[in-house]
């Protein structure tokens, strides 16, 4: 399943956004 990959990517994006804040 690629759902895990998408989930990881989403988590990474949110983490990056939080870090930028």
C-alpha distance matrix in Angstrom:
0.0 3.8 5.4 6.7 8.1 9.6 10.9 12.5 14.0 15.4 16.9 18.3 19.9 21.4 22.7 24.2 25.9 27.3 28.5 30.3 32.0
3.8 0.0 3.8 5.3 5.2 6.4 8.6 9.9 10.7 12.4 14.3 15.3 16.6 18.5 19.9 21.1 22.7 24.4 25.6 27.0 28.9
5.4 3.8 0.0 3.8 5.4 5.1 6.0 8.5 9.8 10.4 12.1 14.0 15.2 16.4 18.1 19.7 21.0 22.4 24.0 25.6 27.1
6.7 5.3 3.8 0.0 3.8 5.5 5.0 6.1 8.6 9.8 10.4 12.2 14.2 15.3 16.3 18.2 19.9 20.9 22.2 24.2 25.8
8.1 5.2 5.4 3.8 0.0 3.8 5.4 5.1 6.2 8.6 9.8 10.5 12.3 14.3 15.2 16.3 18.3 19.9 20.8 22.4 24.5
9.6 6.4 5.1 5.5 3.8 0.0 3.8 5.4 5.0 6.1 8.5 9.7 10.5 12.3 14.1 15.1 16.4 18.3 19.7 21.0 22.7
10.9 8.6 6.0 5.0 5.4 3.8 0.0 3.8 5.4 5.1 6.2 8.6 9.9 10.6 12.2 14.1 15.4 16.5 18.2 20.0 21.3
12.5 9.9 8.5 6.1 5.1 5.4 3.8 0.0 3.8 5.4 5.0 6.1 8.6 9.9 10.4 12.1 14.2 15.2 16.2 18.2 20.0
14.0 10.7 9.8 8.6 6.2 5.0 5.4 3.8 0.0 3.8 5.4 5.0 6.2 8.6 9.7 10.4 12.3 14.1 15.0 16.4 18.5
15.4 12.4 10.4 9.8 8.6 6.1 5.1 5.4 3.8 0.0 3.8 5.4 5.1 6.2 8.5 9.8 10.6 12.3 14.1 15.4 16.8
16.9 14.3 12.1 10.4 9.8 8.5 6.2 5.0 5.4 3.8 0.0 3.8 5.5 5.2 6.1 8.5 9.9 10.5 12.1 14.2 15.4
18.3 15.3 14.0 12.2 10.5 9.7 8.6 6.1 5.0 5.4 3.8 0.0 3.8 5.5 5.0 6.1 8.6 9.8 10.3 12.2 14.3
19.9 16.6 15.2 14.2 12.3 10.5 9.9 8.6 6.2 5.1 5.5 3.8 0.0 3.8 5.4 5.0 6.1 8.6 9.7 10.5 12.5
21.4 18.5 16.4 15.3 14.3 12.3 10.6 9.9 8.6 6.2 5.2 5.5 3.8 0.0 3.8 5.4 5.1 6.1 8.5 9.9 10.7
22.7 19.9 18.1 16.3 15.2 14.1 12.2 10.4 9.7 8.5 6.1 5.0 5.4 3.8 0.0 3.8 5.4 5.1 6.0 8.6 9.9
24.2 21.1 19.7 18.2 16.3 15.1 14.1 12.1 10.4 9.8 8.5 6.1 5.0 5.4 3.8 0.0 3.8 5.4 5.0 6.1 8.7
25.9 22.7 21.0 19.9 18.3 16.4 15.4 14.2 12.3 10.6 9.9 8.6 6.1 5.1 5.4 3.8 0.0 3.8 5.4 5.1 6.4
27.3 24.4 22.4 20.9 19.9 18.3 16.5 15.2 14.1 12.3 10.5 9.8 8.6 6.1 5.1 5.4 3.8 0.0 3.8 5.4 5.2
28.5 25.6 24.0 22.2 20.8 19.7 18.2 16.2 15.0 14.1 12.1 10.3 9.7 8.5 6.0 5.0 5.4 3.8 0.0 3.8 5.3
30.3 27.0 25.6 24.2 22.4 21.0 20.0 18.2 16.4 15.4 14.2 12.2 10.5 9.9 8.6 6.1 5.1 5.4 3.8 0.0 3.8
32.0 28.9 27.1 25.8 24.5 22.7 21.3 20.0 18.5 16.8 15.4 14.3 12.5 10.7 9.9 8.7 6.4 5.2 5.3 3.8 0.0
